[in-house]
Amino acid sequence: MGGMSSGSAPTEQIYHVPWRMIKPSDPPVSTGLILYWLPTGAAELQKSSLLNSRMLSLYASQCITMGVVDSTTPIGQKLAAGEKLPVAVLATPDGTELGKAENQNGYLKVDQVEKLVETEMKKRENAVKEQLDSAKDKAKSGDSQKAIEEYRAVLEQKCLFPNKAKDAAKALKKLGVADVGQLFDAPVYDSAKSAQIERTMRAGLKAENTGNYPEALGFYSAAHRMDPADPVPLRYLGEVYRHETGQWDLARATFDEILAMPADPLSRAVAMHGLGKMTIHEGDFKKGLSLMEDSVQAYPLALAYRNLAVYWNSEGDAAKTGAYVHKALELDPTDPYNLIFAAAYMAGNGQGEEALKIARENESLLPASYNLAAIYAQTGQREKALSLLKRHFFEYERYEAVRSKEMMEARVDAVFISLKADPAFVALTSGADGKLDPNQSAFMHH
């Protein structure tokens, strides 16, 4: 099922909050704070305003875990404590409740939840500021030992309060303490500037969705300059370089930058997935696989699960392949790209009729052309497979750097085994870049 294009569905929302299900079996969170969201059910999880927020997305870069909890679990019952759902609770890792946002007429709105977190952060920041003042007084009065202790306590809060930690580090250096570690700037939270960054990112996404990649890169770069501490513009930049323009050197540098900074779990997962894909294409399969596995550990992405399925399909491990296809579908059972991907898997497993039904229903989806071709190739429909592959290479892909990699993937892809010696297929993929080992079957499609 090889290449299996993920083709990602365009969405107008940029700042997806990295909510993840917290299960009773998960290892406990030990640092920062935890924002728990107890929704009314699956429908709310699909359409709530809590799904998109620049502020919450940035707080997720600053050691605030965004967790969705099922109210029927022990932790859910303790947090809800008889409250009417939906509800959001901010707590410390030891379970101390710091505040709660309650629904109004059955609705929990994102601004209520942002205010809950912001209020607590301001309160804590004031306490840290007092600690800094106290340390400064001690240093002035000559009690440098005590001053160092207090500055160090502030430094330890560098994830939640990066700017205050920088002040503490500067003071510690004056007192002769050199080992302050690496420090980063805090992101921009100012509402006017934040709105401007969001507008710029939306303009970038609009350009990207219409295939105007140079313009998209311009907007994303501008947003990155407005707030170098926000990982989201970098995430979008890296994906355009990797997936649209084929500038893998720039993609690598951008993803490495995300992994070197305090970044939210979703941005980290996208960076690891992108690095994993490129590493596999360049022939280091084990390292690429390991990056993919790290990606879904950081944050579960349907895209990464699909590419893990591709990997294990190429290794001939049907059980692992099926498990990852299932995980991708579980994350979003209605996403057409997930469905087409699963159909390409089904087509190779004797469920051709079901697969073809899905293919026919979604044939107009240009970004899914590669996987649609895979379905038709595996069900013996040569002409249809070739025309969709042609559509993928020459209508969907705009850049030669990407096209040559995709052609190579198709040549080594198990789903196109019936076409391998077909002169029309050989001619169609004649621009292949030759990076992957042709003896290795199936490789990763985006």
N, C-alpha and C positions, 0 to 999 in steps of 0.2 A: 504494500500500500504506500510504500515509499514516500514520494514527494509530498503528498497530502498537503495541499496548500491550506493554511489556516485562513488566509484572507481575513483581515479583521474588519468587522462591521463599523462603518463610520458612525461616530456619535458626537453630539454637540457638547457633551460634558467633558471638561478637561480634568478638573480636580476630583477624581474619584477618591473617596475616603477608603483607606484600606481596611475595611471591616473584615474580621474573620470569625468563624464560629468558634466559640470556646467550649470544648467538650470536657466532661468530668475527667477524662483520661489524660488531658494535656498536662505537660509539666507546668508548674506554677510560674507566673511572671514574678521576677524578683527585683526589678528595678523600675524607677519612674513611677508613673501613675497609670491607672486603668480606667478607661471610659467604657462602661457596659451599656449596651443597648438591648432592651427586651421588647422586641416588636410583637404585634398581635399575631403575626403568622407570615407565611410565604408571600402573600400578596403585598404586604407592606414592605417586605424586604426587596421587592422588585421595583417599587415606585416611590419610596419615601424621599423627602427632601434631604434626609440625613446622608444620602448616598454621595452627594456632591457638595464639597465645601473646601475652599482654599485654606481657610483657617484650620480646620480639623486635619486636613491633609498635611499641613506644615507641623502641627502639633505631633502628628505621627512620626515626624522626623526627629522630634525632641523627646523621645522616650515616653510618649503616652500611647499605650496599647489600645487599639480600637477593637473591642470584642462584642460579638453578638451572642446573646445567651438565650437558650430555650428556657422559658419560665417554669417548665415542669421538672427541670433538673434540680438537684439539691442547691447548687449555687444560685440558680434562677429563683427558687422559692425564697431563699434568704434575701436576695436583692430586692425582689418585688415586694416582699413582706406585706402581702394583702392589697397592694396598690392595684388600681385598674391599669391595664396595659393600653398603649405602649408607655414605657418609662425609660429614662436614661439615668445612670448612676455613676458618679465619679468616685473612685476609691483608691486607697493605697494598696500595695501588693499584699499587706497583711489583712486586708478586708475592711479596714476602717473607712466608713462612708464619709465623704467630704461634701457631698451635695447631690441634689436630685433634680431632674427636669421632668415635670409631670405633664401628661397630655392635657390638651384643652379641647373639650368636646370630641374626644377620641383621636385627636391628631397631635402628634409630637412634631414640632417644626425645627428645622435646622438652626434658626437663630436662637431658640431657647437653649439648645445644646451648646452652641458656640459660647453663649453668655455664661453658662454653667462652668465651662472650662476656663474661660478668660478671667472670670471673677476669682477662681481659686489660684490661677497662675499669678494674678496681680498681688493677691494676698501673700503668696509665697515669695514673690520677688521682693516685696517690701521687707519681709523677714530677712532675706539674704542681704538686702541693702543695709539693714541695721547691723548685721553681722560684720559687713565690710567696714562700717563706721566704727564699730567697737574695736575691730582689729587695728584700724588706723590710729585710734586713741592709744591703744596699748603700745604700738610701735613708737609713737611720739613720746610716751612716758618712759621709754627705755625697756619695756618688758617684751623684748623681741621674741622670746620663746612662746609666750602666750599668743602674741600677734600672729606668728607663723602657724600655730595650731588653728586659729580662727580663719586665717586666709585659706588654709588647706581645706577646711570644712566647706568653704564657698567653692573652691576649685572642684571639689567632688560633685558639685551640682552642675557641672559643665554641660551635661546633656539637656537639662531642663532650662538652664540660664547661661547660655554661652557667653553673652556679653559681660555679665557680672564675673564669670570665671576668668575672663581676660583681664579684668581690673585686678582681680586677686593675684593672677600670675605676674602681672607687672610689679605689684607691690612685693611679692615674694622674691622676685629677682633683685629688687633693691635691698632686700634683707639677706641677700647672698644665697638664696635657694634656687638652684638651676633646673632641677628635674620636675618641670611643670607639665610635661607631656604636650601633645598636639592639641591646639585649640582652634575653634571655628567661629565665624560670625553667626549671629542669630539671623533668621529670615526676616523679611519685611512684613510687619503686620498692620502698618498704617492703612486705614480703610481706603483712603483716596488712591494711594499708590497701589494697593492690592487690587482695586477695581481696574486700574489701568493695566496691570500685569495680566489680569484675566481677559480683558478686551483684546490685548495683543495676542495672547495665546489662542483665543477664539478665531481671530483673523488668520492666524497661522493654520489652524485646523481647517478652516474654510478653504484656504488655498490648497492644502494637502489633499482634501477630499475631491477637489476638482483637477487634481494632477499637476498643479502648478508648484512643483517642489522647490525651485529657487526662491519663490516668494514665501513659501512656508518656512524655509530655512531662515530667511531674513527676519520674519516675525518672531520665530522661536529664539533666535539669537538675541534679538532686541529684548525679549522678556527675560532671558538669562542675564543680560547686562543690568537690567533693572533690579534683579535680586539674585546675585550669584549663589546665595545660600539655599535657594529653592531648587530641589532636584527635579521638579516636574518639567520645566523647559528643556533641561538636559536630556530627560527621558525621551521627549518627542524628537529632539534633534538627533539623538543616537539612532532611533528607529528609522528616521528618514534616510540617514546616511547608510544604514545597514540594508534596509529593505527596499528603498525606492531608488536611491542614486548609486548604490553599490560602492560608496567611498568607505571601504572597510577600515582603512587606517584611522579615519576621523571617527567612525563608529566606535572602534576599540578605545580610542583616547577618551571619548565622551562617556562610555560605560565605565571605564576605569575611574574617571572623575567622580561618578555617582558612588561607586563602591568605596572611594576614599573619603567621602564626606558623610556627615550624619544625614541619612536619607530614609524616607518612609519605606516600609516593607514592599509596597507595590513597585516603587521605582527600583529598588534593589533587585527584585525578582525579574523585572524587564531587562535590566542590565545583565544579569547572569544568564538569562535565556539567550539574549543577543550574542553574548560572548561564546556561549555554548554552541550555538548554531554555526558561527564563523569558524570556531575551533574544529568542529567536526568536518566542515567542508574542506578545511586545510589539512585533514588527514589524521588529526590527533583525536581518535574516537573516544578513548577512555577519559581523557581530560574533558572533552566536550560533554560526554554523558554526565560526568561528575558535576559540571556547572549547571546542567539541566536539573539534576536532582537537588542541587543547592537552591535553585530558583524556586521550585515548588515547596521547599522547606521554608523559604523566606516568606512566600505568599503564593497561594495556589492560583495559577493562571491556566485557563483552558488551553491556551496556545502552547504552553510548556508541556502540559499533559499530552496534547496531541503529538508533539514532537518526540516525547518519550515513547509513545505508542509506535511511532515511525521507526525509532531506533530498534526497539525490541522485535518489531516485525521483520526488520532487515536481518536480525540475528536469528530469526526463525523461532522465537519464543512466543507461542500463541497465547499462553496464559497471561504473561506480563503485558502483551499488546492489548488484549481484551480488557484487562484491568485498567489500563491508562485511558483507553477509549471511553470506558464507563465513567472514569473520574472526570473527564472533560465534559461528558454529557450531563453528569450530576451537577456540575457547577452552573450550567445554563442549558437546560433541556430544550429550550425553544430557539436557541441561537441557530440561524440557518447554516452558519459555517461549521458548527459542531455537528449538525445533522448530516451535512454533506460529507464531512470527514468520516463519521460513523458509517455512512452508506458506502464509502470507498472501501472501508474495512469489510463490510458485509458482502460487497460484490466479490471479494476474494475468498469468501467463506461460504459459498453456495447459497447466498440469499440474494441472488441477482435481481429477482423481480421486485423485491422490497427496495433494493438500492436504486433501481431504475425509476421507481415511482418518485423517490425523493429527488433524484437528479432532474427529472422532467419538471417537477414543481418549482425548482430553483435555478433553472437553466439560464435565466437572465442575469444572474449575479456574476458580473465580470471578475471580481477578485477571487471567485471560487472556480475559475476556468480549469485550473490544473487538476483539482480533485474531481471535477465533473468529467474531465477527460479520462481520469483513472477509472472511474466507474464504468464508462463506456468501453474502455480498452479491456477491462476484465470480464465484460459480458459479451465480448466478441463483436462489438460494433466499431470496426476499424475507422470508417469514414468520419463518424461522429467524434471519435476520440482524437483523430488528427486535426479536425477543424477546431475543436476546443483548445487543443494544445497550441495551435497557431494563434488563436485568439489570446491565449495567455501570454505567449512570447511577444507578439507584435501589437496587441491593443492594450493589454493590462500593463506590461512592463514598458517603461519609457527609456530606460538607459541600458546601453550595451554592456556596461560592467555587471549589471544584475542579470541581464538576459543570458550572457555566456555561462554564468553560474547555474542558472535555472536549466539551461539546455543540458549541462553536464549532469545535473541531478536526475533529469528525465532519462538520460542514457543509462544510468546505473540503477534506475528505480525498478524494483520488483513488479510494480503494477503495470509497467509497460513491456513486460517480458515478451508478450505476444507480438510486439512491434519491433523488437530489437534489430532484426535483420531486414525489416521492411524498408525498401529504398526511399519511400516517401518520408518515413520517420527519420532515417539517417540524414536525408537532405534537410529536413526541418530543424534538426538539432546540430547542423554542421558548424554552428558558431560556439560549440561547447568549449569551456576553458581548460578542460583536461586536468583539473586539480584532483578530483576524486579518483580513487583506484577503480577502474572499470570492472575489476573482478569482485568488487564489494557491492552487494546489492543495496537497493533502497536508501537514498539519503534525503534527509530532512528538508522538508519544505516548510516555509514560514507559517 
